[in-house]
Every structure is written in structure tokens, then in C-alpha cells.
Amino acid sequence: MIAMEQDIKADRTSNSAHSTQHTALPLTIALAKGRMQDEALHVLACAGVSVSDEALASRRLAVEDERGRYRFVFVKPADVPVYVEHGIADCGVVGRDVLLETEADVLQPLDLGINRCCIAVAARADATGHEVGMLRVATKYPRIAAAHFGARGVPVEIIELSGSVELAPVLGLADCIVDLVETGRTLAENGLVVVETITESTGRLVVNRASYQLKATAVGELIEALRQAVGVGAVTDA
Amino acid sequence: MPDGVRYYFGAEARLRRAVEDVAMSVFAGWSYEEIATPALDYFALFDRGMGHGEAQRAFRFTDTDGRLLALRPDVTSSVARASATLFANRPRPLRLCYAASVFRQRPRSHAEWRREWTQLGCELIGAAGAAADLETLLITIEVLEQLGLAGRFRITLNHVEIFNGLAAQLALDATAREELRRIIDTRDTDALNRFLAAHTQSAQTNAARHPLTRFTGQSDIIAAARQQLTDARSTSALDALAEVWRVLEALQLSDCFEIDLGDVSGLDYYTGLVYKIYVAGAGTRVGSGGRYDELTANFGGREPAVGFVLDLDALTDVLARSHSTLALNGQTQPTIIDDDDIATRFRAARLSRTNGERIELK
């Protein structure tokens, strides 16, 4: 917040300024804790933005990168879009699954290609294909599930769970589940199979709409550096 | 209390009042005449004025005769109707301004949580061209400067015909057009490349990727876009943007601006220049504006028009957080009036008030 209140004219000059001094507008980046954190930090390191092991080892939730240009905050995945939408964080790294579920109003300039997985409908392998008047769907993604079945005109009862969704069909709480599938091992262990893939999900760079304009130079540099690191630099400025 | 509404009191209410006064005095300084519109009107007015999608967010209920009413979700629709009817015979251009609350159901954004907020707006009706567009931009800048926000705001400029030209050239149906709009709106470069690859045949249009995927910049982005967007609609839109930019540079104001080809909101409503206003310290935009030449046609006569709104509540938030001294100017200590005899007390009160003093009765 404090960073945002500085004179934004500094943004226009930060291009030349940060190489000699790192006082120009630091960017705040929200990272999803957990599964995505390591891969996100790896991509950032490839882009020349590294956080010392010492800083990571500490249990602080806000740390700076080694050159003092970026401040990182570590929050729960579902909270990344919240911080970015409010402009408390300028940028964030979060999975597409979270963005779809929260319907976050943020810019998504870059697919980082990390933590590739899919959101799928899964059911018991022995489930018979008989027609039901109402499908019971257990999920951590009620919006995605409702939108998916709604678009197909299938009436569903959404049962929202906060974890161990695979149990629901096994115990008879639901007919099927909508969940993130990475390797499919957890599904297989519980006797479930993927019936239909709804969409792919990867880690994405998201940017606050105001920061994209007010800190255009700094945000643009970060996007370009990450684009090169990810190796999708096919369309860059000539 | 329901979601999305709130009280204002104390220092915050004083600041909010001061912001409104600054804006209205700037508007008056540019000869914009205040207009107050009904807070309650037929839903059909907003459905025509804002377009079906946006009007859906209005709070609706039925009149005693069964007709559908709405709490106004915007002021522009009503102003457009007034200019086509009440002011049909007035000489043009019309310069109208307002400070009015608007009501909308919760939008997509979670950061924009308000369902009631106040718009400070100007409408310049019956004037076409870059000069009219620039007039509204300069008024916007003056308000922000007078609020003490100089150097802390940025206004993005775009022209809707750049997107419309591209969509027409690609011969997109409504679904594909909306898909392209959504991709550009979220600046999703990878998805845009995939989309253009799927929808273009010739190498010539293929090259159109470049300026749109870069999205923002200053005059350089107009030059880059010219290289690639060669259809007539996009070209004349780029000419219009370049003309506005040339004047802003001549006025040494271009540092406050950014060209943002990725601003593709309100395409069904705007017909020319569009702009969005951002202030450091606010995570969402604090205002927007643009040209809407087709709007008044809904109410009788088609005429060129351009206007903008600033969000009073968002501006108050930013200023309150940065400890603005705006509301402190002219604040005096009250004269305390105390006398056991009621008549004496009020005689003293009336005398002090005649002298223009602030009083507080014991």
C-alpha cells in the first residue's frame, strides 16, 4: 500500500534507475503457498528474481528478493486473487483453477506452465451409466462444477467439501466429483476414474488492473523476464 | 444492513463533501451546468441507455401500474434522454454535470464491493471530434490536480474502433467476438496468440498479433499498431488517437497518459475514444469516460456526445488513506455560546451567526 502511494512518475524513470539503485517502486507479489510455491520460486529465479534460502527458511510471510526490487507475500492459494484484486499485491502467481472458481477480476498476462493439471469429473469405475434425474456432485469447486453441468443442461446438486473429495462417491455421498487431477493416483486408489476433463489448469501470473497502468514499466519488465524464463518468448517486442 | 452500502460521518464525511465541492467547482469553471436527474426511473430507460448487459445490474421493482422501475444505475442515460427531449431546441453543445448516487447489484469484481456510490460526471453533448474529447480529459485532470493527486494518477486511452476493426476483419461471430474481447481484456497473451492463429488465414493478418499483445505504451504503440492494423476502421481510429496524443504532448501532459489497446470494456456503449482513470493507492479504477455517439439516438435524435464519471467514494478512500488535508482548509474553532437565560443565549447565537461565526451551543 505504501509503495503504491509513491509518486508514479518514478515508474517512467525506473527503467534506467533500478540498474544502479533499487529505490524505484518495489512490486509486491503474492505467491500461493503449498504445491505451487516451489515451482513459482524456481521460475522467478530463472527470471533473475531470487529469494535467499535464509529468507525462505524464516517463517516470515513477507520477504524481499535479494536485490530489493520485489516483496513477496505467501498466502493461501484462494487468497492470491483477493490480494491482487484489491491492489495490496501488484502481481500474483496462482493456478487457473483458483481464478476460475473465484471469478477474480485480474489481468492474466502470462501462463507460467507450472503445476500442470486438469479439473475433471470423476466417478466410481463400477458406476453404471444409468440415467438419474439429479446428479449429486461433491467438489471443492462449486462454481466451476455448477457452470460445467449448467452449460450441459444437467441438473445437479452441488455438495461443497473442503477436502478428501474422493471419499464422497466411495461412501455414497455423491455420484461423482469435480476435482483437480494431477497424476490420477489418488483417484485410482479410491476406485475412481476420470469421466470427463473440464479444463486444464496451470500456474499463471496475474496482475492488478491499476498496477498494470500505474507501474507499467516495472510490471512490464517482470512479465518480459518471466516470459523469457518460461520460454514462450515467441511473441515479444521486436 | 445490506451488503455494499455504508454510512459516512465525521472527518470522512467532511472530506467526501470537500471532494464533491472541488469537482463541482471545476465543472462550473468549464461552464458545465448542474443537472439533477430522478433516482427512480423506468427500467426501459437504462436498458436502452446502458445496453442490456449493464442494465441487468439495476435494482428493479414494479410501479403501481405494473411497469418496471429501477433505482438509477447510471446518470448518463437520463441526461441523454433530457438532451433529446427537454433540451431538444437548445443550442449545441450542451455542457451538463452532476454529482449523484447510483445503485447497482454487485459486479464481477470483489474489490468493487459497493452497491451504492456517487458519480461525479460531465456530459458534453452535440460536440464531435478530438477537441471535445480533449475538453473532458482536461477537466478530469484538473479535478485530480485540485484534489492534490498531481503525479499520482494515470489515464489510459483507447479507441473502440481498433477492436471493432480487427473483429470485422476477422469476420468473427458474436461468440468468437466476445471470446476475443475477454482474452484481450485479461491481457492473456498466450490465449490471444492461439486465438489469432486459429482465426487468421493470411500471413498479413497473422502479423496483427504484435501491437495487441503488447497492449500498453505511449506514442510508440500507435506507431507499432499502424504497421500491423491496416483495415480502414482501425486506421482511422489510430489517427484519432494520434491526434489526441499530439495535443496532449503539446500541452506537456502526456506523462499522465498511457495508450492501452487492451481496454475493451463497454464496447456496445462507446463509439470512439475511451478512457480509464487510475490513482496510486486505489486497487481499482476511480473513473472512466468516452465517446458515445449512438446513445442519444435511443431517445430521438442522434448526436455526438462524450462524457466521464469519477467515483466520489473511491477518491475519498484514496485521499483519506493518504491523510489529505483537503477538508481541513477553512476549519475554525467554534464560538461556545452559554447563558442560563434561553433568550439571551439565542440572541448571542443569532448575532454570532450574523457575523458568520461557527457556533456551538452548550
Interface residues (C-beta under 8 A of the other chain):
Chain A: M1 M4 E5 Q6 D7 I8 K9 R12 P81 V82 E85 H86 G87 I88 T102 E103 A104 D105 V106 L107 Q108 P109 L110 D111 V207 N208 R209 A210 S211 Y212 Q213 L214 A216 G220 V232 A234 V235 D237 A238
Chain B: P107 R108 S109 H110 A111 E112 G151 R152 F153 R154 T156 T186 R187 D188 T189 D190 A191 N193 R209 H210 T213 R214 T216 D255 E258 D260 G262 K276 Y278 V279 A280 G281 A282 G283 T284 R285 R321 S322
